[in-house]
């Protein structure tokens, strides 16, 4: 019986057209057992020999019989369904699906997985940063995706391609050689204390005071506040329970899911004024389970609708534009500046740790550090 040629073993010959061809055994078909033969071409014997050596080296450690089945598109879809989707939150799965189907596959999906390079990925990132936005009405006229979104896509691809390495489909993860975009932080803004009265009066004129008052004393995310039910309110203990949120899936449909992180499942204490406003609101539609039902439909407000209402309130009050999310920053900043400790603020916001809250709101805690320095200075003056 003839001896099987080992993986990577090859030979060189000169073809009739004058070029040199190197052929090598890349592996064996898992069903038939037949050799998988690949070749390289060169103008000279030396060139062919160098290409053959490089090709055989690249083949070592790869399951060629499976690797050849995958393009970037087929591998990302397989990875998403088998490895990613079952192990992540619905909101994260929706975001991954969007990044796979709408940002990545239309641009590089046809490339063979084994041929994907860092250069291909770097071009992808550049294109998305310059021209990747699907909804041209958002993004303040910028056609490109944010650096935060592209960096998230880079991290997702790193995870997907790392799994491909572990399954011996590729020899090395090409994301390792990429330069991911640096996140450009959006300048944080708050609703200044002197504007809060005007803001809430404008909200009241639109019949929206309970919702936006609650937002300013809790800092809820837009998907969390729209998902609140009357059963989430505990008037005796003066708390609301946050255990769900509405998020958009890649098709633009709203889905109900658990909050962003496990620490986002929380109870938040609220002041008596908020309780009173909510009870009055409840009396207007006592049979409706939603805390803030839309007058038009009787169902919950869409998160984007709440954002639009916020914009209208600012306009009614003659106030400068800030994002709805900046109301969350307003709550956190004012709470810290008024003596609420950072751990309490962190738990109310649903952050994963107080360190993140501290880093995010350093500007607010600086005032307290100055006060602490003055206190320590007074103490030391007394004991010296």
Secondary structure, DSSP 8 states (H G I E B T S, - for coil): ------TT-EEEEE-TTS-EEEEEEEEE-TTT--EEEEEEEESSHHHHHHHHHHHHHHHTT--HHHHTT-BHHHHHHHHIIIIIGGGS-HHHHHHHHHIIIIIIHHHHTTSBGGG--HHHHHHHHHHHHHH--S-TTSGGG--S--HHHHHHHHHHHHHHHHHHHHTTS-SS-GGGG---------------HHHHHHHHHHHHHTT-HHHHHHHHHH---HHHHHT-BGGGEETTTTEEEE--EEEE-TTS-EEEE--SSGGGSEEEE--HHHHHHHHHHHHHSTT--BTTB-TTTSSB--HHHHHHHHHHHHHHHT-----THHHHHHHHHHHHHTT--HHHHHHHHT-S-HHHHHHHTHHHHHHHHHHHHHHHHHHHHHH-
